[in-house]
Amino acid sequence: MTDKQRAEPLWLDARDALAIHDRQIAEHGGISGVRDLNLLDSALSRPVNQWVYGVDDPAALASAYAFDVARNHPFADGNKRTAWVLARLFLALNGYKLKFETTEAIRTVIALAAGELSEDELTDGFRLHLA
């Protein structure tokens, strides 16, 4: 299969991200709303851009969603929760399951948001937990 023939993943868009964010806020509390729509659009576009330039690794593409939302804080609140769910949903839509223990998932996304975990390290962690 050539690059032009490779199957394009199913992507997430702003409607998906906003619905995920709203649900996380409704279930777990926090301030609803988008702080910066441009940051959200950027976060949602980067995995697509990576794929266009040859990145096929689903773990890397999922990490791009999580990294940008967790680190750039496009939402008023709930960025870490939304980042994690976006990554998991992207993987699920594309036939993968991310298997993390809850406490490990929480530690991972907190470390990511705090700058203690790089995007490459997150990608490696996702690869280890893909089913």
C-alpha positions, 0 to 999 in steps of 0.5 A: 500500500502506498502513502496515497492508499493508506487508510485515513483515521477517523478524526475528532472535531470541535463538536466531539471535543465540546461534547466530551468537555461538557460531559466531563464538567457535568459528571465531575464538576468544574467551570464550563466553556472554551477559554480559547477556541484557536487553541482547541482548533490547533489541538484538533488539527495537529494529529491530522497534520501529522498524519498528512506528513506520514505519521501513521502510529495511532499512539502518536496521533492520540498523544498529539490530541492529549498533549495539546489539550492538556498543555495548552488549556483551551477550556476554562476547566477540565482540560486534563479530563478532556485530553484523556477522553479525546485520546481514548476516543480517537483510539477507540474510533480507529479500532484500539483500546487503551488499557490503563489502571485508573490511578496510572491514567490519572498520574499520567495525565497530571504529569503531562499537564505539569510538563513532567511527561513529554509527548514522546513519553506519552506516546511510548506509554500509549503504545505499551497500553494499546490492545 
